[in-house]
């Protein structure tokens, strides 16, 4: 169990460093000068979003299959990247 915890923590921590969510939190803390309120709001949002992702990830493969999920996820990732590059 601790290996799973450590792997999850490490991957998520490294993935979040410098991404849009962290930059948004920095911007909000700077703008409102209330770091604890930003911490609480951002933390709760991330907790709920992660919980939703875990729930979907736990049950969706049984309904449509892991291969389909990987294909759709990869396709969406590429699509979003292309849209960002195109400025849309």
N, C-alpha and C positions, 0 to 999 in steps of 0.2 A: 504494500500500500504506500509506503514512504517513497518508493521509486517513482510511482505514478504521480504522487504529489510533487516531488522534486522536478520531474520532467514537465508537468503541466505548468508549475510556477516558472521555471526557467524559460520555457518557450513563450509563454504569455508575457512575461516581463520584458524579454528581449524584443518581442514583436511590438510592444507598446511604446518603447523608447523612441521619441521623436516622431510619432505618427500624429495624425490630425487630431485625435482625441486629446493627447497630451498638450499639443499646441493650443487647442481650444481652452483647456483648463488653465494654462499659463495666461492666456489672454483674459479670461474671466477673472482670475485672481488679481491680475494687474488692474483691470478696469474697475472692479468693485471693491478692491482692497479689503476683502473679507475672505481670507484663505480657508478658514474652517468651514464656512458655508459652501464654498466652491468644492472643497474636499468632500463634504458630506453629500452634496448633490451629485457630483461626478461619480463618487464611489457607489452610491445607491443605483445610479443609472447603469454603471458597469456591472454591478452585481446582478441586477434584474436582466440585463441583456445577456450576460453569460449564462444565467439560469435558464433563460428561454432557449439559448443555443444548445445547452446540454440536454434539455428535455426533448427538443426536436431531434437532436443527434442520437438520442437513445431510442426513439420510437420510429423515426422515418425510414431507416434502412429496412426494417421489417415490412414496411408497406410497399416501398418502391425499389429497394435494392441498393446496396452500397455503390455499385458501379454507376448507376444512374445519378446518384448524388454527387459522386466525384466528377462526372462529365458536366453536369449542370453547374456545379460550383466552379469548376475550372473555366467554363464558358462565361459565366458571369464575371469572374475575376478579369478575364481578358477583355470582355466588353467594357467594363468600368475603366480599365486602363486606357483603352482606345478612346473612350468618351472624354477622359481627362486630358489626353494628349490633344484631342480636337477642340478642347475648351468648351465642351457642352455640359 
